[in-house]
Amino acid sequence: MSKQTTIKVDELDDAEHGAAWRRMPRSFSTRRRLNLSIEQFAERYRIPADMLRAWEAGTTTPDAIAEALMLAIAREPELLARALASGEARANAVTGREAAE
């Protein structure tokens, strides 16, 4: 049986121990703080769920515009949710569609 290695928090910046750690995307930490699933976060902030999954899996990274949106959501999540919801309601009123419940 192999002996498990315990890594101290202070060692995470060390190249040898920290190399396996990757920075989690802002979407993940914000989503977890808001206690939202990927689907809930995607719907609330109008971001494709597949895109969020790819960011969180590390297969793609957000571009500058997406990163700016993530920063705004992280700082003012309720304000952004309200702004996006009211924008959707206005767009639906202009096109004659009813707002989704």
All heavy atoms as an XYZ file, in Angstrom:
787
protein
N       0.830     -1.171      0.000
C       0.000      0.000      0.000
C       0.879      1.241      0.000
O       1.863      1.300      0.714
C      -0.859     -0.007      1.274
C      -2.277      0.379      1.013
S      -3.115      0.678      2.557
C      -4.268     -0.624      2.539
N       0.537      2.231     -0.807
C       1.351      3.438     -0.847
C       0.902      4.410      0.243
O      -0.264      4.473      0.597
C       1.261      4.092     -2.216
O      -0.050      4.554     -2.423
N       1.860      5.157      0.724
C       1.600      6.142      1.771
C       1.030      7.403      1.124
O       1.546      7.894      0.133
C       2.908      6.463      2.489
C       2.759      7.478      3.574
C       4.104      7.776      4.209
C       3.968      8.945      5.152
N       5.254      9.379      5.649
N      -0.074      7.905      1.686
C      -0.658      9.138      1.168
C       0.149     10.326      1.671
O       0.594     10.352      2.812
C      -2.106      9.284      1.619
C      -3.044      8.365      0.895
C      -4.484      8.675      1.228
O      -4.776      9.252      2.277
N      -5.374      8.286      0.360
N       0.304     11.306      0.813
C       1.023     12.510      1.178
C       0.026     13.580      1.589
O      -0.979     13.785      0.909
C       1.840     13.023     -0.022
O       2.682     11.982     -0.453
C       2.654     14.238      0.351
N       0.305     14.225      2.683
C      -0.525     15.332      3.127
C       0.155     16.630      2.711
O       1.336     16.823      2.953
C      -0.688     15.316      4.666
O      -1.266     14.073      5.031
C      -1.570     16.450      5.125
N      -0.593     17.494      2.066
C      -0.057     18.766      1.615
C      -0.635     19.867      2.492
O      -1.850     19.960      2.657
C      -0.407     19.026      0.142
C       0.188     17.946     -0.741
C       0.071     20.406     -0.299
C      -0.240     18.033     -2.187
N       0.230     20.674      3.037
C      -0.206     21.807      3.852
C      -0.645     22.940      2.931
O      -0.154     23.076      1.813
C       0.929     22.282      4.747
C       1.374     21.237      5.744
C       2.539     21.761      6.538
C       3.048     20.657      7.457
N       4.284     21.036      8.123
N      -1.536     23.765      3.427
C      -2.033     24.889      2.634
C      -0.886     25.776      2.177
O      -0.870     26.255      1.049
C      -3.072     25.703      3.447
C      -3.478     26.963      2.708
C      -4.283     24.844      3.740
N       0.121     25.974      3.022
C       1.255     26.822      2.659
C       2.030     26.277      1.466
O       2.719     27.028      0.779
C       2.227     26.963      3.840
C       1.571     27.626      5.023
O       1.120     28.767      4.864
O       1.507     26.995      6.086
N       1.939     24.997      1.208
C       2.687     24.385      0.121
C       1.989     24.490     -1.235
O       2.566     24.143     -2.255
C       2.943     22.909      0.417
C       3.814     22.687      1.632
C       3.918     21.211      1.987
O       2.940     20.475      1.765
O       4.981     20.823      2.474
N       0.763     24.992     -1.250
C       0.013     25.032     -2.504
C       0.645     25.957     -3.533
O       0.472     25.771     -4.731
C      -1.440     25.433     -2.255
C      -2.253     24.414     -1.465
C      -3.660     24.936     -1.254
C      -2.279     23.070     -2.149
N       1.381     26.967     -3.082
C       2.058     27.855     -4.023
C       3.363     27.262     -4.521
O       3.944     27.742     -5.483
C       2.335     29.218     -3.370
C       1.059     30.015     -3.192
O       0.133     29.834     -3.996
O       0.994     30.824     -2.261
N       3.848     26.237     -3.857
C       5.084     25.572     -4.247
C       4.854     24.861     -5.585
O       3.835     24.193     -5.790
C       5.471     24.569     -3.150
C       6.689     23.756     -3.509
O       7.691     24.359     -3.902
O       6.614     22.518     -3.387
N       5.788     25.021     -6.507
C       5.628     24.452     -7.848
C       5.397     22.950     -7.824
O       4.589     22.420     -8.579
C       6.854     24.784     -8.692
N       6.093     22.242     -6.950
C       5.970     20.787     -6.903
C       4.585     20.364     -6.432
O       3.952     19.495     -7.014
C       7.028     20.203     -5.968
C       6.937     18.689     -5.845
C       7.912     18.126     -4.822
O       8.807     18.856     -4.375
O       7.752     16.952     -4.484
N       4.090     20.970     -5.373
C       2.801     20.568     -4.807
C       1.613     21.265     -5.457
O       0.541     20.699     -5.572
C       2.774     20.838     -3.302
C       3.745     20.003     -2.551
N       4.940     20.499     -2.110
C       3.716     18.704     -2.191
C       5.608     19.554     -1.498
N       4.895     18.445     -1.538
N       1.803     22.486     -5.871
C       0.691     23.259     -6.407
C       0.433     23.057     -7.877
O      -0.564     23.528     -8.400
N       1.309     22.351     -8.560
C       1.167     22.179    -10.006
C      -0.134     21.483    -10.378
O      -0.709     21.760    -11.419
C       2.354     21.404    -10.564
N      -0.606     20.581     -9.541
C      -1.830     19.842     -9.851
C      -3.080     20.673     -9.585
O      -4.157     20.340    -10.068
C      -1.891     18.558     -9.029
N      -2.948     21.742     -8.848
C      -4.091     22.597     -8.531
C      -4.294     23.577     -9.670
O      -3.365     24.138    -10.194
C      -3.846     23.371     -7.237
C      -3.841     22.489     -6.050
C      -2.825     21.731     -5.586
C      -4.932     22.260     -5.172
N      -3.190     21.039     -4.479
C      -4.484     21.346     -4.186
C      -6.229     22.728     -5.097
C      -5.301     20.902     -3.164
C      -7.030     22.288     -4.075
C      -6.572     21.387     -3.137
N      -5.525     23.781    -10.043
C      -5.802     24.792    -11.048
C      -6.787     25.797    -10.457
O      -7.580     25.467     -9.578
C      -6.356     24.180    -12.333
C      -7.725     23.548    -12.193
C      -8.188     23.038    -13.554
N      -9.434     22.351    -13.444
C     -10.631     22.945    -13.448
N     -10.723     24.236    -13.584
N     -11.737     22.238    -13.328
N      -6.700     26.991    -10.929
C      -7.588     28.045    -10.454
C      -8.998     27.738    -10.939
O      -9.217     27.508    -12.135
C      -7.122     29.379    -11.025
C      -7.951     30.532    -10.567
C      -7.355     31.826    -11.137
N      -8.299     32.875    -10.983
C      -9.160     33.262    -11.925
N      -9.143     32.675    -13.093
N     -10.007     34.238    -11.713
N      -9.939     27.717    -10.021
C     -11.326     27.487    -10.413
C     -11.865     28.772    -11.036
O     -11.559     29.866    -10.576
C     -12.183     27.099     -9.202
C     -11.853     25.733     -8.650
S     -11.938     24.410     -9.871
C     -13.658     24.362    -10.231
N     -12.658     28.659    -12.076
C     -13.186     29.864    -12.714
C     -14.125     30.622    -11.786
O     -14.738     30.056    -10.884
C     -13.930     29.332    -13.937
C     -14.079     27.880    -13.738
C     -13.089     27.438    -12.710
N     -14.205     31.910    -12.027
C     -15.076     32.780    -11.223
C     -16.516     32.279    -11.245
O     -17.228     32.376    -10.260
C     -14.986     34.211    -11.741
C     -15.661     35.225    -10.841
C     -15.577     36.630    -11.392
N     -14.276     37.021    -11.879
C     -13.309     37.548    -11.121
N     -13.493     37.700     -9.836
N     -12.175     37.911    -11.657
N     -16.941     31.707    -12.377
C     -18.322     31.221    -12.464
C     -18.592     30.155    -11.411
O     -19.656     30.137    -10.789
C     -18.619     30.663    -13.853
O     -17.778     29.557    -14.147
N     -17.616     29.280    -11.185
C     -17.803     28.205    -10.214
C     -17.931     28.764     -8.802
O     -18.864     28.429     -8.080
C     -16.633     27.220    -10.287
C     -16.719     26.124     -9.255
C     -17.544     25.034     -9.451
C     -15.991     26.200     -8.078
C     -17.639     24.030     -8.507
C     -16.066     25.198     -7.128
C     -16.897     24.122     -7.338
N     -17.000     29.620     -8.406
C     -17.032     30.139     -7.035
C     -18.269     31.005     -6.801
O     -18.903     30.920     -5.746
C     -15.747     30.908     -6.706
O     -15.540     31.944     -7.625
N     -18.645     31.795     -7.794
C     -19.843     32.638     -7.658
C     -21.092     31.774     -7.604
O     -21.970     31.980     -6.763
C     -19.932     33.629     -8.832
O     -18.753     34.431     -8.850
C     -21.152     34.525     -8.688
N     -21.158     30.797     -8.480
C     -22.321     29.902     -8.520
C     -22.486     29.158     -7.205
O     -23.598     29.033     -6.678
C     -22.153     28.925     -9.689
C     -23.344     28.051     -9.962
C     -23.133     27.248    -11.214
N     -22.053     26.288    -11.135
C     -22.101     25.144    -10.438
N     -23.183     24.829     -9.755
N     -21.076     24.316    -10.428
N     -21.374     28.668     -6.658
C     -21.435     27.953     -5.380
C     -21.861     28.874     -4.246
O     -22.646     28.497     -3.380
C     -20.068     27.320     -5.062
C     -19.653     26.215     -6.012
C     -20.567     25.021     -5.931
N     -20.522     24.417     -4.634
C     -20.027     23.240     -4.343
N     -19.557     22.493     -5.312
N     -20.032     22.780     -3.134
N     -21.328     30.103     -4.243
C     -21.690     31.072     -3.202
C     -23.183     31.397     -3.260
O     -23.830     31.573     -2.224
C     -20.858     32.348     -3.369
C     -21.117     33.382     -2.293
C     -20.146     34.543     -2.359
N     -19.912     35.102     -3.666
C     -20.663     36.048     -4.233
N     -21.714     36.529     -3.613
N     -20.366     36.511     -5.433
N     -23.743     31.445     -4.462
C     -25.166     31.731     -4.632
C     -26.037     30.488     -4.477
O     -27.259     30.583     -4.524
C     -25.409     32.367     -6.009
C     -24.746     33.721     -6.238
C     -24.914     34.150     -7.689
C     -25.307     34.765     -5.287
N     -25.379     29.338     -4.316
C     -26.083     28.070     -4.136
C     -27.013     27.764     -5.321
O     -28.164     27.398     -5.142
C     -26.849     28.063     -2.809
C     -27.222     26.659     -2.382
O     -26.520     25.703     -2.692
N     -28.315     26.532     -1.663
N     -26.465     27.923     -6.535
C     -27.227     27.671     -7.750
C     -26.596     26.527     -8.536
O     -25.375     26.398     -8.588
C     -27.237     28.920     -8.648
C     -27.916     30.168     -8.096
C     -27.674     31.346     -9.033
C     -29.406     29.940     -7.907
N     -27.440     25.728     -9.159
C     -26.942     24.693    -10.065
C     -26.465     25.377    -11.344
O     -26.748     26.558    -11.580
C     -28.056     23.703    -10.403
O     -29.033     24.335    -11.214
N     -25.773     24.635    -12.173
C     -25.341     25.195    -13.455
C     -26.545     25.664    -14.261
O     -26.539     26.754    -14.835
C     -24.503     24.168    -14.255
C     -23.114     24.044    -13.625
C     -24.396     24.562    -15.725
C     -22.193     23.055    -14.300
N     -27.597     24.856    -14.281
C     -28.793     25.209    -15.047
C     -29.452     26.477    -14.492
O     -29.885     27.337    -15.258
C     -29.792     24.048    -15.049
C     -29.353     22.870    -15.884
C     -28.250     22.022    -15.239
O     -28.027     22.123    -14.015
O     -27.595     21.281    -15.977
N     -29.548     26.586    -13.178
C     -30.150     27.772    -12.564
C     -29.320     29.021    -12.857
O     -29.864     30.072    -13.203
C     -30.285     27.585    -11.054
C     -31.300     26.546    -10.656
C     -31.183     26.176     -9.184
O     -30.093     26.160     -8.607
N     -32.319     25.874     -8.574
N     -28.008     28.906    -12.698
C     -27.111     30.031    -12.960
C     -27.203     30.448    -14.423
O     -27.294     31.640    -14.741
C     -25.676     29.632    -12.594
C     -24.700     30.763    -12.552
C     -24.495     31.478    -11.391
C     -23.948     31.094    -13.673
C     -23.580     32.525    -11.338
C     -23.030     32.119    -13.632
C     -22.845     32.845    -12.461
N     -27.197     29.463    -15.311
C     -27.266     29.729    -16.749
C     -28.556     30.461    -17.108
O     -28.526     31.449    -17.855
C     -27.166     28.417    -17.525
N     -29.661     30.006    -16.583
C     -30.944     30.642    -16.879
C     -31.009     32.050    -16.288
O     -31.441     32.989    -16.954
C     -32.090     29.800    -16.328
C     -33.457     30.357    -16.673
C     -34.588     29.467    -16.186
O     -34.372     28.259    -16.003
O     -35.681     30.001    -15.986
N     -30.580     32.185    -15.063
C     -30.658     33.477    -14.367
C     -29.820     34.550    -15.048
O     -30.230     35.704    -15.136
C     -30.195     33.294    -12.926
C     -30.357     34.503    -12.063
C     -29.942     34.177    -10.646
N     -30.475     35.169     -9.749
C     -30.159     35.238     -8.475
N     -29.352     34.358     -7.934
N     -30.672     36.177     -7.719
N     -28.623     34.157    -15.535
C     -27.710     35.142    -16.108
C     -27.537     35.017    -17.616
O     -26.648     35.631    -18.189
C     -26.352     35.064    -15.393
C     -26.497     35.416    -13.933
C     -26.371     34.447    -12.951
C     -26.796     36.710    -13.542
C     -26.528     34.764    -11.612
C     -26.963     37.037    -12.205
C     -26.825     36.063    -11.253
O     -26.996     36.386     -9.928
N     -28.409     34.224    -18.260
C     -28.435     34.086    -19.718
C     -27.094     33.653    -20.293
O     -26.606     34.223    -21.260
C     -28.877     35.378    -20.365
C     -30.274     35.800    -20.014
C     -30.639     36.936    -20.885
N     -31.812     37.619    -20.401
C     -32.302     38.707    -20.953
N     -31.706     39.232    -21.995
N     -33.368     39.268    -20.464
N     -26.509     32.645    -19.691
C     -25.249     32.076    -20.166
C     -25.533     30.630    -20.535
O     -26.150     29.905    -19.752
C     -24.173     32.140    -19.060
C     -23.940     33.591    -18.638
C     -22.876     31.495    -19.531
C     -23.133     33.728    -17.375
N     -25.122     30.177    -21.692
C     -25.379     28.783    -22.065
C     -24.777     27.804    -21.038
O     -23.612     27.930    -20.651
C     -24.687     28.641    -23.425
C     -24.628     30.033    -23.965
C     -24.450     30.917    -22.769
N     -25.585     26.863    -20.578
C     -25.144     25.893    -19.567
C     -23.936     25.096    -20.048
O     -23.020     24.819    -19.265
C     -26.291     24.957    -19.187
N     -23.900     24.745    -21.331
C     -22.753     24.001    -21.869
C     -21.469     24.814    -21.763
O     -20.402     24.268    -21.511
C     -22.996     23.595    -23.326
C     -24.062     22.525    -23.458
O     -24.363     21.854    -22.445
O     -24.601     22.363    -24.564
N     -21.582     26.113    -21.944
C     -20.420     26.983    -21.839
C     -19.919     27.008    -20.388
O     -18.719     26.919    -20.127
C     -20.771     28.395    -22.301
C     -19.584     29.334    -22.360
S     -20.052     30.980    -22.961
C     -20.471     30.595    -24.647
N     -20.847     27.128    -19.435
C     -20.460     27.106    -18.016
C     -19.781     25.792    -17.660
O     -18.761     25.789    -16.963
C     -21.694     27.289    -17.121
C     -22.253     28.697    -17.003
C     -23.585     28.669    -16.268
C     -21.273     29.610    -16.307
N     -20.341     24.691    -18.131
C     -19.736     23.383    -17.855
C     -18.306     23.315    -18.394
O     -17.404     22.810    -17.725
C     -20.571     22.265    -18.471
C     -21.781     21.911    -17.681
C     -22.462     20.645    -18.216
N     -23.790     20.565    -17.655
C     -24.884     21.107    -18.201
N     -24.811     21.732    -19.354
N     -26.051     21.008    -17.611
N     -18.101     23.824    -19.589
C     -16.760     23.806    -20.193
C     -15.789     24.679    -19.396
O     -14.642     24.293    -19.183
C     -16.837     24.273    -21.650
N     -16.241     25.843    -18.937
C     -15.376     26.702    -18.117
C     -14.988     25.984    -16.832
O     -13.833     25.986    -16.431
C     -16.069     28.002    -17.752
C     -16.337     28.934    -18.882
C     -15.803     28.898    -20.140
C     -17.216     30.045    -18.858
N     -16.304     29.917    -20.891
C     -17.173     30.648    -20.137
C     -18.053     30.597    -17.897
C     -17.918     31.780    -20.463
C     -18.793     31.726    -18.212
C     -18.723     32.305    -19.486
N     -15.989     25.388    -16.191
C     -15.745     24.750    -14.904
C     -14.931     23.463    -15.037
O     -14.227     23.086    -14.113
C     -17.056     24.539    -14.158
C     -17.680     25.866    -13.762
C     -18.932     25.746    -12.933
O     -19.245     24.643    -12.440
O     -19.624     26.781    -12.762
N     -15.022     22.806    -16.177
C     -14.221     21.601    -16.415
C     -12.805     21.960    -16.852
O     -11.920     21.102    -16.874
C     -14.884     20.734    -17.484
N     -12.602     23.221    -17.211
C     -11.288     23.663    -17.640
C     -10.981     23.372    -19.096
O      -9.846     23.511    -19.532
N     -12.000     22.986    -19.878
C     -11.764     22.701    -21.289
C     -11.736     23.972    -22.131
O     -11.158     23.974    -23.211
C     -12.808     21.714    -21.849
O     -14.113     22.242    -21.629
C     -12.680     20.360    -21.187
N     -12.387     25.026    -21.666
C     -12.308     26.343    -22.303
C     -12.213     27.385    -21.200
O     -12.468     27.091    -20.026
C     -13.549     26.663    -23.173
O     -14.704     26.723    -22.336
C     -13.751     25.645    -24.276
N     -11.856     28.592    -21.596
C     -11.814     29.698    -20.633
C     -12.689     30.825    -21.151
O     -12.822     31.009    -22.368
C     -10.372     30.215    -20.435
O      -9.852     30.602    -21.700
C      -9.485     29.164    -19.804
N     -13.275     31.585    -20.237
C     -14.119     32.702    -20.671
C     -13.278     33.767    -21.388
O     -12.138     34.014    -21.000
C     -14.693     33.264    -19.366
C     -14.288     32.335    -18.286
C     -13.243     31.436    -18.797
N     -13.852     34.389    -22.412
C     -13.158     35.491    -23.066
C     -13.270     36.729    -22.175
O     -13.865     36.677    -21.097
C     -13.698     35.733    -24.471
C     -15.166     36.139    -24.503
O     -15.729     36.505    -23.447
O     -15.767     36.090    -25.592
N     -12.710     37.836    -22.602
C     -12.675     39.048    -21.776
C     -14.075     39.553    -21.434
O     -14.331     39.982    -20.300
C     -11.872     40.136    -22.483
N     -14.992     39.488    -22.375
C     -16.351     39.962    -22.132
C     -17.057     39.059    -21.120
O     -17.704     39.538    -20.188
C     -17.149     40.057    -23.443
C     -16.529     41.128    -24.338
C     -18.622     40.342    -23.177
C     -17.066     41.154    -25.742
N     -16.925     37.758    -21.281
C     -17.542     36.818    -20.341
C     -16.934     36.970    -18.950
O     -17.637     36.916    -17.945
C     -17.385     35.387    -20.841
N     -15.627     37.182    -18.888
C     -14.966     37.370    -17.596
C     -15.452     38.646    -16.923
O     -15.653     38.682    -15.708
C     -13.441     37.391    -17.770
C     -12.683     37.345    -16.469
C     -12.957     36.115    -15.606
O     -13.122     35.012    -16.136
O     -13.016     36.274    -14.364
N     -15.691     39.699    -17.702
C     -16.235     40.944    -17.150
C     -17.650     40.716    -16.612
O     -18.002     41.213    -15.532
C     -16.239     42.041    -18.218
N     -18.461     39.948    -17.340
C     -19.805     39.616    -16.868
C     -19.726     38.819    -15.567
O     -20.467     39.085    -14.620
C     -20.576     38.832    -17.926
C     -21.969     38.342    -17.520
C     -22.892     39.491    -17.164
C     -22.567     37.477    -18.611
N     -18.816     37.846    -15.509
C     -18.654     37.043    -14.293
C     -18.243     37.910    -13.108
O     -18.726     37.714    -11.992
C     -17.610     35.943    -14.503
C     -18.026     34.822    -15.418
S     -19.385     33.850    -14.750
C     -20.723     34.533    -15.663
N     -17.372     38.885    -13.337
C     -16.956     39.796    -12.275
C     -18.136     40.627    -11.789
O     -18.342     40.789    -10.584
C     -15.826     40.703    -12.764
C     -15.296     41.722    -11.769
C     -14.747     41.033    -10.523
C     -14.229     42.584    -12.422
N     -18.938     41.126    -12.724
C     -20.123     41.908    -12.350
C     -21.112     41.049    -11.566
O     -21.671     41.496    -10.556
C     -20.786     42.483    -13.602
N     -21.322     39.819    -11.993
C     -22.226     38.913    -11.278
C     -21.683     38.627     -9.885
O     -22.436     38.629     -8.907
C     -22.446     37.608    -12.061
C     -23.209     37.874    -13.357
C     -23.192     36.573    -11.202
C     -23.242     36.694    -14.315
N     -20.377     38.400     -9.779
C     -19.770     38.107     -8.477
C     -19.958     39.274     -7.507
O     -20.202     39.070     -6.325
C     -18.286     37.790     -8.643
N     -19.863     40.488     -8.022
C     -19.958     41.674     -7.156
C     -21.389     42.077     -6.854
O     -21.688     42.528     -5.757
C     -19.211     42.838     -7.791
C     -17.717     42.599     -7.776
C     -16.972     43.792     -8.248
N     -15.526     43.536     -8.171
C     -14.621     44.306     -8.703
N     -14.984     45.395     -9.357
N     -13.352     44.003     -8.590
N     -22.278     41.961     -7.835
C     -23.669     42.398     -7.671
C     -24.639     41.382     -8.280
O     -25.324     41.674     -9.261
C     -23.876     43.766     -8.336
C     -23.109     44.893     -7.702
C     -23.615     45.282     -6.325
O     -24.774     44.940     -5.994
O     -22.860     45.925     -5.587
N     -24.724     40.177     -7.705
C     -25.537     39.127     -8.338
C     -27.017     39.468     -8.466
O     -27.633     39.202     -9.507
C     -25.310     37.907     -7.450
C     -24.833     38.446     -6.146
C     -24.109     39.720     -6.469
N     -27.587     40.066     -7.442
C     -29.026     40.377     -7.493
C     -29.313     41.505     -8.485
O     -30.305     41.468     -9.202
C     -29.549     40.725     -6.098
C     -29.457     39.569     -5.114
C     -30.119     38.291     -5.614
O     -31.206     38.357     -6.219
O     -29.532     37.212     -5.410
N     -28.454     42.501     -8.510
C     -28.619     43.615     -9.440
C     -28.581     43.121    -10.886
O     -29.439     43.485    -11.693
C     -27.517     44.657     -9.218
C     -27.531     45.856    -10.156
C     -28.743     46.728     -9.874
C     -26.257     46.654     -9.998
N     -27.612     42.263    -11.200
C     -27.515     41.723    -12.564
C     -28.717     40.841    -12.893
O     -29.243     40.913    -14.004
C     -26.226     40.913    -12.730
C     -25.022     41.636    -13.322
C     -25.121     41.878    -14.780
C     -24.605     42.808    -12.546
N     -29.160     40.038    -11.949
C     -30.325     39.176    -12.190
C     -31.562     40.028    -12.484
O     -32.313     39.732    -13.420
C     -30.564     38.264    -10.988
N     -31.756     41.097    -11.700
C     -32.907     41.978    -11.935
C     -32.793     42.688    -13.282
O     -33.767     42.805    -14.024
C     -33.041     43.013    -10.810
C     -33.621     42.464     -9.533
C     -34.049     43.566     -8.557
N     -33.025     44.583     -8.344
C     -32.055     44.511     -7.414
N     -31.993     43.472     -6.616
N     -31.182     45.483     -7.274
N     -31.601     43.171    -13.599
C     -31.396     43.882    -14.868
C     -31.677     42.967    -16.051
O     -32.342     43.374    -17.015
C     -29.981     44.432    -14.935
N     -31.185     41.749    -15.987
C     -31.416     40.809    -17.082
C     -32.884     40.400    -17.162
O     -33.431     40.251    -18.256
C     -30.515     39.594    -16.939
C     -29.030     39.889    -17.177
C     -28.177     38.703    -16.743
C     -28.774     40.246    -18.621
N     -33.530     40.241    -16.026
C     -34.952     39.866    -16.019
C     -35.806     41.000    -16.574
O     -36.720     40.760    -17.364
C     -35.396     39.497    -14.613
N     -35.517     42.248    -16.186
C     -36.318     43.363    -16.689
C     -36.053     43.583    -18.174
O     -36.953     43.949    -18.917
C     -36.046     44.645    -15.888
O     -34.738     45.102    -16.099
N     -34.827     43.339    -18.611
C     -34.516     43.445    -20.037
C     -35.274     42.419    -20.849
O     -35.763     42.709    -21.938
N     -35.399     41.221    -20.321
C     -36.147     40.167    -21.008
C     -37.625     40.524    -21.072
O     -38.266     40.342    -22.104
C     -35.955     38.833    -20.295
C     -36.624     37.680    -20.998
C     -36.356     36.340    -20.327
O     -35.562     36.285    -19.374
O     -36.953     35.357    -20.773
N     -38.161     41.059    -19.979
C     -39.570     41.441    -19.950
C     -39.844     42.548    -20.971
O     -40.847     42.508    -21.683
C     -39.967     41.892    -18.547
N     -38.927     43.533    -21.059
C     -39.082     44.615    -22.045
C     -39.014     44.071    -23.466
O     -39.808     44.452    -24.316
C     -37.988     45.663    -21.836
C     -38.440     46.884    -21.096
C     -37.428     47.993    -21.212
N     -36.085     47.546    -20.897
C     -35.514     47.610    -19.706
N     -36.178     48.115    -18.707
N     -34.292     47.173    -19.504
N     -38.074     43.176    -23.719
C     -37.937     42.595    -25.060
C     -39.184     41.819    -25.433
O     -39.649     41.890    -26.573
C     -36.709     41.687    -25.115
N     -39.744     41.087    -24.477
C     -40.964     40.324    -24.749
C     -42.138     41.258    -25.011
O     -42.992     40.962    -25.856
C     -41.282     39.380    -23.593
C     -40.324     38.207    -23.537
O     -39.709     37.847    -24.531
N     -40.177     37.621    -22.362
N     -42.205     42.383    -24.315
C     -43.292     43.340    -24.521
C     -43.194     43.954    -25.918
O     -44.210     44.136    -26.592
C     -43.242     44.425    -23.457
N     -41.995     44.251    -26.352
C     -41.788     44.842    -27.674
C     -42.174     43.858    -28.771
O     -42.786     44.228    -29.764
C     -40.317     45.299    -27.844
C     -40.010     45.655    -29.291
C     -40.027     46.477    -26.937
N     -41.835     42.582    -28.574
C     -42.141     41.584    -29.606
C     -43.543     41.003    -29.459
O     -43.964     40.207    -30.288
C     -41.122     40.433    -29.573
O     -41.159     39.793    -28.290
C     -39.723     40.939    -29.865
N     -44.234     41.352    -28.394
C     -45.579     40.857    -28.196
C     -45.668     39.522    -27.500
O     -46.742     38.943    -27.386
N     -44.536     39.002    -27.046
C     -44.540     37.724    -26.333
C     -44.767     37.972    -24.850
O     -44.361     38.988    -24.318
C     -43.218     36.991    -26.509
C     -43.008     36.501    -27.911
C     -41.730     35.754    -28.016
N     -40.650     36.758    -27.950
C     -39.373     36.461    -27.918
N     -38.977     35.223    -27.890
N     -38.461     37.397    -27.896
N     -45.397     37.014    -24.200
C     -45.580     37.093    -22.754
C     -44.307     36.655    -22.071
O     -43.612     35.767    -22.539
C     -46.739     36.208    -22.308
C     -48.078     36.710    -22.782
C     -49.206     35.875    -22.209
O     -49.011     35.238    -21.162
O     -50.277     35.876    -22.809
N     -44.017     37.272    -20.921
C     -42.833     36.894    -20.149
C     -42.998     35.484    -19.617
O     -44.079     35.085    -19.193
C     -42.614     37.857    -18.991
N     -41.936     34.716    -19.672
C     -41.956     33.340    -19.159
C     -42.085     33.361    -17.647
O     -41.470     34.173    -16.978
C     -40.695     32.598    -19.568
N     -42.895     32.493    -17.129
C     -43.107     32.418    -15.669
C     -41.978     31.705    -15.012
O     -41.506     30.716    -15.365
C     -44.415     31.684    -15.383
C     -45.615     32.437    -15.912
C     -45.934     33.716    -15.175
O     -45.790     33.768    -13.934
O     -46.307     34.682    -15.811
